[in-house]
Amino acid sequence: MSNTLPDHGFKIAGQRFGQRLRQLRQINKLSLAALAESAGVTKLTLGKIERGEGNPTLSVIWKIANGLGVPFSSLLNQDMQPQLTRFNEQADVTSPDGQFV
């Protein structure tokens, strides 16, 4: 069994990351040049990431988060809204032996 993502899954993840980066940059009303300067990465790198063409390292993602003034995890989360489940609507979770967990 392989632990790697299929190529298309990796590409989609990169595109989503780029969309999230662009969204946060625009919310903060930053140009690519302004974010590049505050993050310490090149404008070219940011542009490639936003278009889903880049493969940023953790170090670059960390710099971008700092440049945006947001937590590292906010770049990785698409849905920042908490999920609400009412007690009587939650699914039952059982262990393989049929006992409730």
C-alpha positions as a printed Julia matrix, in Angstrom:
101×3 Matrix{Float64}:
   0.0    0.0    0.0
   1.39   3.39  -0.97
   1.27   6.37   1.4
   1.63   8.92  -1.39
  -1.14  11.03  -2.84
  -2.01  10.53  -6.49
  -0.58  13.29  -8.68
  -4.0   14.83  -9.27
  -4.64  14.99  -5.5
  -1.35  16.79  -4.96
  -2.15  19.24  -7.74
  -5.6   19.97  -6.32
  -4.11  20.5   -2.84
  -1.6   22.97  -4.31
  -4.35  24.85  -6.11
  -6.45  25.06  -2.96
  -3.47  26.28  -0.97
  -2.82  28.95  -3.58
  -6.46  30.04  -3.53
  -6.34  30.28   0.26
  -3.16  32.34   0.11
  -4.68  34.73  -2.43
  -7.85  35.02  -0.34
  -5.92  35.91   2.83
  -3.67  38.34   0.94
  -6.67  40.12  -0.55
  -8.54  40.21   2.78
  -5.47  41.94   4.22
  -5.43  44.3    1.21
  -1.85  43.41   0.33
  -0.31  43.41  -3.12
   2.01  40.58  -4.12
   4.92  43.0   -3.78
   3.89  44.1   -0.28
   3.46  40.53   0.94
   6.72  39.46  -0.69
   8.56  42.19   1.2
   6.93  41.5    4.57
   7.32  37.73   4.22
  10.86  37.77   2.86
  10.02  35.71  -0.23
  10.0   36.75  -3.87
   6.98  38.03  -5.72
   7.6   35.32  -8.33
   7.39  32.62  -5.64
   4.12  34.01  -4.26
   2.63  34.27  -7.75
   3.51  30.66  -8.55
   2.03  29.46  -5.26
  -1.19  31.42  -5.81
  -1.56  29.91  -9.29
  -1.02  26.41  -7.9
   2.29  26.06  -9.75
   4.6   26.25  -6.75
   5.58  23.67  -4.16
   6.4   25.75  -1.08
   8.5   24.34   1.73
   7.31  24.54   5.32
   9.81  27.33   5.81
   8.25  29.38   3.0
   4.72  28.72   4.3
   5.89  29.85   7.75
   7.35  33.06   6.3
   4.15  33.76   4.37
   2.01  33.25   7.49
   4.25  35.67   9.4
   4.09  38.16   6.54
   0.3   37.99   6.58
   0.21  38.15  10.37
  -1.88  34.99  10.6
  -1.35  31.64  12.32
   0.45  29.03  10.21
  -2.61  26.77  10.38
  -4.89  29.4    8.82
  -3.06  28.94   5.52
  -3.85  25.24   5.6
  -7.51  25.51   6.61
 -10.06  26.13   3.9
 -13.07  26.15   6.2
 -12.46  28.28   9.24
 -16.04  27.93  10.51
 -16.52  25.48  13.39
 -18.77  22.51  12.73
 -21.78  22.43  15.06
 -23.43  19.11  15.83
 -26.31  18.94  18.27
 -26.03  16.21  20.9
 -29.1   14.33  19.68
 -27.89  14.52  16.04
 -24.38  13.16  16.52
 -23.41   9.85  15.03
 -22.81   6.85  17.26
 -19.18   5.8   17.28
 -18.36   2.21  18.06
 -15.2    0.22  18.32
 -14.54  -2.78  16.05
 -15.85  -5.1   18.78
 -19.21  -3.27  18.83
 -18.7   -1.47  22.13
 -19.4    2.25  22.36
 -16.36   4.45  22.62
